Amino acid sequence: MPVVGADTLLRSGLKLAHMRMIVALDDHGQVSAAAQVLGMSQPAASRMIAEMEGILKAPLCQRLSRGVGLTAYGRALARRARAILLELREVDREISDLRSGKGGSVFLGAVTAPAIELAVPAIGKMRADNPRLEVNIQVDTSPVLARELLASRHDFIIARIPDDLNPRQFESREIGIEKACLIVRRGHPLAGDGTVPTDRLADYDWVFQPAGSLLRRTLERIFLSRNIPLPERVLNTGSLLLTLVMVAQSDAIAPVSVEVARFIRGEQGLGGAIDVLPIDFDIVVQPYSLIKVRNRVLSPAAAALHQRILDEIAEG
């Protein structure tokens, strides 16, 4: 199959609309969904795909039992197209900020503990110097955040690189170890009587993050290593708010980061409505890192917040 050179591509008529189409196909895996996202009909989307394949002289996608999948050519184009669209978004952001007099905007993702311990203080200090700074923060699990980062929806994240993603795609700096604890409502039957016997933990309802989440896997490994039965009555939720409501209104037990427990027990949190169970084992979760996509240049505002978080770590 003939290879199209870079100079040929520049003269071939490849357009930004083509870039958006290949990225939409990569994100959604269906021509109809990509067409809907781009605001066009499915036949028009199909014609655009055929046009792109004609320009590149290579097949970009193939039919699957459900939707379409990108070929090696399609994946290569999608990866580069995503980078091009990101750079254009950054140009738009910087020009818009300069035009409006704003202090810039940042898109950040973080798992819960460093969001509380690092991101919030760093954002507060930046806003003291730059009150017009706009910060968008998503608190979620590492697998969700890493994929959002690769999809160019975040500037950087504070999380962990999932096992199923190639770490060579990222620039990562380990910055902290997350510790967790078990929380219950004030007045819980297990609270207030010293260290809780581990064999009694499985007797109660539990609120866990969804199956496969890192904190849940960590606690399950601890239970199995100590011959503690795994809880059978479990509510699965990724919502911290729902976790706290369930704990406050029942005898359920929930694992949360030490930073979360410290906050909700403090004067600015729930004011003592939650207790930490005294247990005779530590819950240490895999270290988290400050992560960005390799060779992706941060906007000035994002770079400043990235550095402010590093400063927060050094000062801590």
N, C-alpha and C positions, 0 to 999 in steps of 0.2 A: 504494500500500500504506500503511495507517495507520501513523503513527509512535507508538511507545510512549514516554511521558514518564518521567522519572526517578522521580517520585512514584508513577506507576502501577506501575513495576517493583518498587518497594519493597513494594507491597501485592499484587503478583501471585502470590506464592508461589515466586519464583525462589529456589533453595536452593543451599547449598554443594555438594551432590551434583551439581547442574547445572554449577557452575563446574568441578568436577573432570572431569566428562564432556567438556565442550567442550575443555578443555586436553588430555585424553587423546586425543581425536580429532585435535587439531592435531599432537600428538607422533607418533602412530602411523599415522594415515591409514586405519584400518580399524575398523569397529564391533566386530568380534570381538576385536581386540587391545585396544581401549579397555575392552571389557567384562571381559576377563581381568585387566587392570591394576586395575580397580576391584572385582574380585571378584564379578561378577554374570553372569547368563546373557546371551547375545546378544539374545534377544527382550526381556528387561528393559531392555537398553541401548537398543534401538530404540524402545521405548515412552517412555523418558526423553527421547530426542531429539525425538520427536513432541510430547511435553509441553512441552519448551522452545520449540519452534517455535510451539506454540499460545499460549504466554505472550507471546512476542515478536512474534507475528503476522508472521513472516518466515522464509524457508527458511535453515537454517544449514549444510546440507551437501548435496552432490550426488554421485550415483554416478559413478565413473570406471571405466575398464577394469580397474584394480586398486584396490580399496578405495573410499574416499570422499575428497572434497576439500571444504574449507570454502568457503562463499560469502563475499562481502564482509561480510555480516551476521555470519557465523560467525567470520571472522577478527577482526572488531572485538570480538565478545564474548570470544573466546579471549584476545586481548591484555589486555583489562581483567580477565578472570577470573584470568589468570596473576599480574597485579599484586596482586589481592585475596588470592590464596592465599599469595603471597610475604609480604605484610604479616602475615597470620595466622601463618605459620611463624615470622616474626621475633618476634611477640608470644609465641608458645609457647617459643621459644628463650630469650628474656629472662626469662620467668617461671620456666622450668625452671632456668636458671642461678641466679636469686635463691633459689629454693627449696632447691637442692642446695648452694649456697655455691660453685659453680664460678665460674671467672673469665670465662665466656663462650666462644663457639665461632665460628670463622671458616672460610669455605669459599673457598679461593683457587686460581686456575689460573695457570700461568706457562709460558712457553717456557723452554728449558733454561738459557740463559746468565743471564738475570736471576733465575731460580730459585736458582742457585748464588751469584751475585754480590750480590743484593739481598734476596730473600725469606728465605733461610736466616739471614743475620746479623740481619735485622730480627726474625724469629721468636725467635731466641735471646735478643735483648735484651728483648723483651716478656715472655718467660717468666721472665727473671731478676726482673722486677718483679711478674709475675702467673703464678706456677707452675701455677695451675689452668686456664690458658688451653688450650683444645682447638683445634688447627689441623688442617684437612684440606686437603691440597694435591695438585693434579693437574698433572703436567708432560706437556704434549702440544703439538701444533701449534696455530697461531693459529686456523685454521678450526674445529677441534674446540672449542677453549676459548671462542671467541666464541659459538658456538651453545649451549654449556653455560651461558654467562652469560645469554643471552637466555631460556633455559629455567629460569632462577632456581636453577640448581644451584651457582652461585658467587656470592659477594658482589662480587668484582672480579677482574680478571685483569691479568697483565703480558704483553702480546702485541701483535699487530697486528690492525687491523680488516680482515677479508678484503674483497677487491674486490667480491664479490657481495652484500655486506650494506650496507644504508643507514647511512652514518656518523652520520646524525641521531638514530639510536637510542641513541647512546653519548655519554658524557662522557669525553674522551680527553686525556691529557697526555703528550706525547713526553718520554721520560726517558733514552734511551740508544741508542747504535748498537752493533749486534752485529758483532764481527769473528770470522772463522773461520780455521782452518788445516787442514792435512792431516796426519793421524797414521798412523804405521806401527809395527810391532813393533821392539823393540830388535834390531839386527843385520840389518835389512831391506837388500836389495841396493842401494837408492837412498839409504840413510842414511849419513852420515859422510863423504861425498866433496864437500862444498860444495853450492852451489846446483844443484838438480836440473834438467836440461834438460827443458823442458816437453813436447817431443815423445816423451819416454819414459814419461810418466804413463799414457798409454792402453794400455801394454803389460801392465798388471797388473790383477788383479781389484779391484773397488771395492765398497764398502758405502755405499749411499745411503739417504737418507730416501725414502719413496714418491714416485712421479712427481707433479710439480706442487707439491711442498713448496718453501718459499721458499729454503732453503739450496741445495737441488738446482738450482732454476731459476737462482739467482745464479751458481753454479759453471758451469752449462752455458752461460750467456751469456758468461762470461769465456773459456771454452774456444773458443767459436765466434768471439769477437772476436779471438782470438789464433791462429786457424786450427789449434787443437789438436783432434785427433780425439776425439769423445766416446767414453768407455769402452764397450766392448761386453759385457764380462763383469761383470755387476752383480748384487749381492744387494740387494734392496729391503727395508728394515725401518725401522719407527719406533722400535725398541727400542734405547736406548743401551747396555744391557747386552749384547745380542746383537752390536751393532757392535763393542764392545770385545773380546768373545770372538773374533770373526772376525779382527780385526786382530792380536790377540795370538797366534793360532794359525796364521796364514797370512801370505802376502806381500801381503794386501789393503791398499788405501789407503782412508781414510775422511775426509770433511770433518766437523769438529765445531767448536763454538764455542771461542774462545781460552780462555774461563773453564773449560770442561770439560777441555781439554788441560792447563791449568795445574794443575788439581786432581789429575787422575789421574797426573801426573808428580811430584807433590809427595810429601812424607813420609806424608801422611795418605791418599794415593791408592794407586796401583799401584807406587809406589816406583821409577819409572824403567823399567818394562817397556815403556813406550810412548815413541816418539820423534816429534818434530814435523819434518816434511820442510822443509828450506830451499827456498823457491820465490821466483821473482822477480816475483810479482804479489800484490796484496792481495785478500783475499776479504772484502768489506764488505757486510753484509746490511742490508736495509731497517730503519730505526729501529723500536724497540719502544716501547710506551706503557703507561701505567697507565690502565686502562679500567674504567668501570662503566656501568651502564645509566642513561640520562638520567632524572632526577627520581626515581630509586630511592634511598630513604634507607637508609644502612648502619646495621647494629646497632652499639651502642657498641664492642664488641670488634673488629668489622670496621673501623670508622672509626679506631680506635686503631692497628691494624696498617697501614692505608692511610697514616696520617700517619707512622708509624715508618719505612715504606719511603721516603717523601719525605724524612725526616730523614737516612736512610742515603745518599740521593743527594746531599743538601746537604753532608754530612760527607765524602763521597768526593771 
